[in-house]
Amino acid sequence: MKIKRKPNEARFATQFITYAFLIVGFLVSLFPFYLMFVSATHTSGDVVSYPPKLYFTNNLINNFHALNSDIGIGKVFFNSLFITVTYTLLTIILDSMAGYALAKFEFKGKTFLFTMILVTIMIPSQVLLIPLFKLMTSINMVNTYPAVILPSLANAFGIFLMRQNMLVFPDSLIEAARIDGLSEFPIFFRIVLPTMKPAMAALGIYMFMSQWNNFMWPLVVLRTPNMYTFPLALAGLNGMSRINYGEIMLGTTLATLPIMVIFMFFQKQFVSGILNGSVKG
């Protein structure tokens, strides 16, 4: 005789298995970050010891002093933060304006232009390194902040994301604003842009992460250690004659924390902006 489970019992069993699987996945995903944070408090020998030590120790201050002595944490952090924040803000503005024009204006060749913008996504960034470096050299911008920020401001992904989100903005509101006498810039900044906060947050997080972790282009265009960002400074630690792995782990932790904080605060807007951009035609 078969015993039939009640619907509530079956639902509870399904939810239990689902949540158990999610908890296990969460812990597995979190473990590398925990190991990195713990290793930041260890000596170099403890970091590479086997089995690995999974508890905090009291060597954090020594690692911090060693890291600050080798790379200058304050200057490196300022370089990374200034370049990344400036790049992110300018990219949001420029990509939003381009997306608005492609979504709400009718002009000859618009479809072709948008197609060409999307085609640029398929071009490997390495192909552009030499031409961009020659350009920066010719205008005397090598080893400067603008040399890192300017080349990738007009981002194809950002333009696409903002265009997709702006397609659903009511044309009637724009026409009403024009009838009331507003020009295009006030309409864009005062009426259209405030409704695009989820998309702007998604774009901002994506651009912040990509620029904060950017290594190849800053490596090409920055020449002196006082201009280095976190990826360059940390890469220099690996080239030292004596590698302090506890110091490297602390530097990696400091470089990772801003990204984690930004994503934790804006994750809802990030998901909302990506989903809105994915379903609009």
LOLOLO-767599 format. One record per atom (N, C-alpha, C, O): x, y, z. Coordinates in steps of 0.05 Angstrom, whole numbers, plus 5000, padded with zeros to 4 digits. Example, Ala and Ser with C-alpha at 12.3 -4.5 7.8 and 13.67 -1.06 7.14 Angstrom:
<pts>
526448865156 524649105156 526449345156 528549345169 525749555142 527349795143 525850015157 526850235161 
</pts>
This chain:
<pts>
501749765000 500050005000 501850255000 503550285018 501450434980 503050674978 502050884997 499650935000 503951025009 503251245027 503451505011 505651575001 501351645009 501251894994 502052125013 501052165035 503952285003 504752515018 502752745015 501652784994 502352885036 500553115035 501953335019 504453355019 500453505006 501653724990 503453895006 505553984997 502753955031 504454125048 507153995054 509254135055 507053735059 509553595064 511353585040 513853625042 510253545016 511753544991 512953814986 515253844978 511354024991 512354304987 514654365006 516654484999 514354275031 516454325051 519054175044 521254285046 518753935034 521153775026 522553915003 525053925002 521054014983 522154144960 523654404969 525854454960 522354554986 523554804996 526154745012 528054895010 526054535028 528354465044 530754395027 532954485032 530254235006 532454154988 533454394973 535954424970 531654564965 532454804949 534254984967 536355074958 533255044991 534855225008 537455105017 539455235020 537454845022 539954705029 541954725007 544354775012 541054684982 542854714959 543854994956 546255034950 542155194960 542955474958 544955544980 546955694975 544555445004 546355505026 549155385021 551155515025 549155135011 551755015005 553155164982 555555214984 551655244962 552855404940 553955664950 556055754941 552455794969 553356044980 555956014995 557756184992 556155805011 558555765027 560955705010 563155795015 560455544989 562655474970 563655724956 566055764952 561755894948 562456144934 563856334952 565656484944 563156334978 564256524997 567056445007 568556605017 567656185006 570156085018 572656215007 574356285022 572956254980 575356384970 575756664982 578056744988 573556814985 573857084997 574657065027 576257215036 573456865041 574156835069 577156755071 578556865089 578056585054 580856495054 582656735048 584856755060 581856905030 583457145024 583657335048 585757435054 581357385061 581257555084 583057445107 584557595120 582757185111 584357055132 587357075126 588957135143 588057015101 590857015093 592157285095 594557305098 590557495094 591557765097 592657815125 594158005129 592057645144 593057675172 595257485178 596257465201 596157325158 598257125162 600957215152 601157405137 603057085161 605657125150 605856985123 604156825116 607957045108 608256925082 608456625084 607256485067 609856525104 610056235107 607456095114 606855875105 605756235130 603156115137 601356105113 599655925111 601556295095 599756305072 600156065054 598255945044 602655985051 603255755032 603555495047 604255295035 602955495073 603155245088 600855055081 598755135071 601354795086 599254595081 599054415106 601054315117 596554375116 594054475106 593854775112 595154885130 592154915096 591955205100 590755275127 589055135137 591655495139 590555585165 588055755159 588155945145 585855675172 583255795166 582355975189 579956015193 584256085204 583556265226 585256515224 587356525212 584256735237 585556985236 587956985256 587856865277 590057125248 592357155266 592957455270 591357625261 595157515283 595757795290 597857925273 599258115283 598157835248 600257945231 599258155212 600658235193 596758245215 595558435197 597058705196 597558805174 597858805219 599159065220 601859055206 602659235191 603358835210 605958805196 605558795166 607158905151 603558645157 602958635128 602258905117 603058975095 600659055133 599859325124 602259505121 602559645101 604059505140 606459675139 608259595115 609259765101 608559335111 610159245089 608859325062 610359405044 606259295060 604859365035 605059665030 605559755007 604659825051 604860115048 607660205040 607960395024 609660065051 612460135044 613060065015 614660215002 611859855004 612559764977 610959914955 612159974934 608459974960 606860094939 605660364946 604860514928 605660444971 604360694979 601360674976 600160764956 600060554996 597160484994 595460734989 593660724972 596060955003 594461194999 594461294971 592261364960 596761314958 596961424931 595661234911 594261314893 596160974915 595060774896 591960774898 590560764878 590960794923 588060794927 586861044915 584761034902 588261274918 587161524906 587161504876 585161584863 589361404864 589461374835 587161204825 585761274806 586760964837 584660784828 581860914832 580160894814 581461034855 578861154860 578261384842 576061404831 580161564838 579661794821 579161714792 577261804779 580861534782 580461444754 577861304751 576361344731 577161124769 574760964767 572261124770 570361104754 572061294790 569661464794 569261654771 567061684761 571461794762 571161974740 570261834715 568461924701 571561604709 570761454686 567861364687 566361384667 566961264710 564261164713 562261384709 560261344695 562661614722 560761844719 560561944690 558361984680 562861974677 562862074650 561661864631 560161934612 562161614636 561061404619 557961394621 556661364601 556961414645 554061414649 552761644634 550761604621 553961884636 552762114622 552862084592 550862114578 555262014581 555561994552 553861764541 552561794520 553961534554 552461304544 549461354546 547961254529 548561494567 545761554569 544861744547 542661704535 546461944541 545762134519 545661984492 543862034476 547661814487 547661664462 545261474461 543961454440 544661334483 542361154483 539761304479 537961204465 539561544490 537161704487 536761794458 534561784447 538961874445 538861964417 538061724399 536461764381 539161494404 538561264387 535761154392 534561024375 534661204416 532061104423 529761294415 527661204407 530261554416 528061744414 528261934390 526362094385 530461934376 530762114353 530761944327 531761724326 529562064307 529561934280 531362084262 530962324257 533361954251 535162084232 536261874213 536161634219 537161964190 538061774169 540561624179 542461744189 540561364175 542761204182 542861114211 544861014221 540661154226 540661084254 541060794259 542660714276 539660624244 539960334247 542760244241 543860074255 543860354219 546560274211 548560364233 550460214240 548260604244 550060704265 549860524290 551960454301 547460454298 547160274321 548460004316 549659884334 548159904292 549359644285 552359654287 553659474297 553559874277 556459914278 557459934307 559559834313 555860054324 556560074352 556659794364 558459734380 554659634358 554659354369 556959194357 558059014371 557759244332 559859094320 562559144334 564258964336 562859384345 565359444360 565759264384 568059234394 563559144395 563858974417 565558724410 566958614427 565458644385 566958404376 569858464370 571358274365 570758714371 573558784366 575158734391 574558864411 577258564391 578858524415 580258784424 581258934407 580158834449 581359084459 584359094454 585459314452 585658864453 588558864448 589258984421 591459084418 587458964402 587959074375 588359374376 589859494360 587059504395 587059794397 589359904414 589760154415 590859744427 592959834446 595060004432 595660224441 596159914410 598260054396 597260314384 598560524388 595060314369 594060574358 593360774380 593961014378 592160684402 591560864424 594060974437 594161214444 596060804441 598460894453 599861104435 600961304446 599961064409 601161254391 599661514392 600761734390 596961494394 595361744396 595961894422 596362134421 596061754444 596761884470 599562004470 599962214481 601361874456 604061974454 604162234438 605562424445 602662234416 602662464398 601462714411 602162944403 599662684430 598362914443 599462944472 598263094487 601762814478 603062854504 601262794528 601262944547 599862574527 598062504549 598862234562 597462134579 601162124555 602161884567 602761934597 603762144604 602061744614 602561754642 600961974656 601862114674 598462004646 596562194659 593962054664 593361844652 592262174681 589662064686 587862064661 586561864656 587762284646 586062274622 586762054602 585061954588 589361984601 590161774583 588861504590 588361344572 588361464615 586961214624 583961234620 582661044613 582861474625 579961514626 578661544599 576661414593 579861704582 578461794557 578061574536 575861574524 579961394530 579661224507 577161054506 576160994485 576160964529 573860774529 571360894541 569560754551 571061164540 568661284551 566161214536 564161144549 566261214510 563961144494 563860844492 564960724473 562460714511 562460424513 560060314499 557760394504 560560124481 558360004465 556259864482 553859894477 557159714502 555259584520 553559784535 551159744537 554760004544 553260204559 551160344541 548960394549 551960404516 550060524498 547760334492 545460424492 548360084488 546259884483 544359864507 541959864503 545459844531 543859814555 541960054559 539660024564 543060294556 541460534560 539360564538 537160654543 540060504513 538060514492 535760324497 533460404493 536360084505 534259894510 532359984532 529959944530 533460104552 531760204574 530160444566 527860484576 531260614549 529860864542 527760824520 526161004515 527760594507 525760544487 522960544498 521060614484 522660474524 519960464536 519160724549 516860754558 520860924549 520061184560 517961304542 518261314517 515661404553 513461504536 514261734519 515261944529 513761714493 514361934475 512462174481 513262404475 510162114491 508262334497 509262534517 508762774516 510862434537 511962614557 514062794544 514263034551 515662684526 517662844513 516363064495 517163294495 514262984481 512863174464 511463394481 511463624473 510363314503 509063514521 511163714531 510563954533 513563614538 515663794548 516563984526 517164214531 516663884501 517464054479 515364274474 515964504468 512864194476 510664394473 510764604494 510164844489 511664524518 511864724540 514264904537 514665084553 515964844517 518165024512 520864934521 522865084519 521064684532 523664584541 525364504517 524364384498 527964554518 529764464498 530664174505 529764064525 532264054487 532863774490 534463704515 533963504528 536363874522 538063814545 536463814571 536663634587 534764024576 533064014600 531163774600 530663654621 530063704577 528363464575 529863214584 528863054599 532263194573 533862954579 534662944609 534262734622 535663154620 536763154647 534563174668 534963074690 532363314663 530363354683 527963164681 526563124701 527463044658 525162874655 525862584649 524862404663 527662544630 528262264622 530262134641 529661914651 532462264647 534562134663 533662054691 534561834700 532062214705 531262114732 529761854732 529661714753 528461784710 526961534709 528761294702 527861064703 531261344696 533161134688 535061054710 537160944704 534261104735 536161044757 536960744758 539360694762 535160554755 536060274756 538060204734 540060074738 537560304710 539360254688 542060394692 544160284686 541960644703 544460784709 546060644731 548460634730 544660534751 546060394772 547360144761 549660074768 545959994744 547059754732 549559824715 551559694717 549260034699 551560114682 553860214700 556160154694 553160364721 555260464738 556860244752 559260254754 555460034762 556759814775 558559664755 560859594761 557559614731 559059474711 561559624703 563759514702 561359894699 563560054691 565560094714 567960094709 564560114738 566260144761 568059894764 570459914768 566759664762 568259414765 570359384742 572659304747 569559434718 571359394695 573759584697 575959504691 573259834705 575460024706 577259984731 579660004729 575959914753 577559854777 579459624773 581659624783 578559424758 580259184753 581859204727 583259014720 581659434714 583059464688 586059444692 587259584709 587359274677 590259234680 591859294654 593859434655 590859194631 592559214607 593059494598 595359574593 590859654595 591259924585 592860104604 594660244595 592260104630 593960254649 596860164648 598760324651 597359904644 600059804642 601559924618 603959974620 600159974597 601360074572 601860384575 603960474567 599960524586 600060814585 601160954610 601861184609 601360804632 602460924657 605360824660 605860584657 607161004667 609960944667 611260954695 613160814700 610261124713 611561164738 609861044761 607361044759 611160924781 609660794803 607660984818 605660884828 608261244818 606461424832 603761464818 601961594828 603561364793 601061374778 599661104777 597461084765 600860904789 599760634786 596960604801 596460734821 595260434789 592860354802 593360094817 595459974815 591259994831 591659754847 592559514831 594459374839 591359444807 592359214793 595259234785 596759034787 596259464777 599059494770 600859474794 602859344794 600059604816 601659594841 601859314851 604059224860 599659164851 599658884861 601358704843 602658524852 601158754817 602858594798 605758644803 607358454800 606558884812 609358934818 610358784842 612758724843 608558714860 609358554883 610358274875 612158164888 609158164855 609857894846 612657894833 613957684831 613558124824 616158144811 618458194830 620758224821 617958214856 620058274875 621758014880 620857794876 624258064889 626057834893 625057654916 625357414915 623757774936 622657614958 619657684960 618957904967 618057484954 615157524953 613957474981 614357264993 612457674990 611057655016 608157605009 606657785002 607257355012 604557285004 602457395023 600257455014 603057435048 601257565066 600757855057 598457945059 602757995049 602558265038 600858275013 599158445010 601258074995 599758064970 596758014977 595058134964 596257834995 593457775003 592158025015 589758065009 593558175031 592458425042 591858625020 589758755020 593658655001 593158834979 590858754962 589258914953 590558494957 588358384942 585658434957 583658504945 585758404983 583358454999 582558754998 580158814994 584458935000 583859224998 582859294971 581159474968 583859154950 582959214923 580159094917 578659194900 579458884932 576858754928 574558884943 572258884934 575158994966 573059104984 571259314970 568859304973 572459514957 570659724944 568659604925 566359694924 569459404909 567559274890 565359134905 563059154897 566058994926 564058844942 562059044955 559658984955 563059264965 561359454978 559459584958 557059614963 560559664935 558859784914 556659594905 554359674902 557359344900 555359154891 553259094912 550959064906 554159074937 552159014959 550159244961 547759184967 550959494958 549159714961 547259744937 545059844940 548259674913 546659724889 545859474874 545259484850 545859244887 545258994873 542458984862 541958884841 540459094877 537659094868 537459264842 536159174823 538659494843 538559664819 539959544795 539159564772 542159394801 543659264780 541959054766 541859044742 540758884782 539058674771 536658794756 535958704734 535458994768 533159124755 533859254728 532459224709 536159394728 536959524703 537759334682 537059374658 539059114689 539758914669 537258774657 537058734633 535358704675 532958574666 531258754648 530158664628 531059014655 529559204639 530759224612 529359244592 533459234611 534759264585 534559014568 534959024544 534158784580 534158534565 531458464552 531358304534 529258594562 526658514551 525458724533 523358674521 526758954530 525659154512 526759114484 529059054480 524959154464 525759104436 526759354423 527559344399 
</pts>
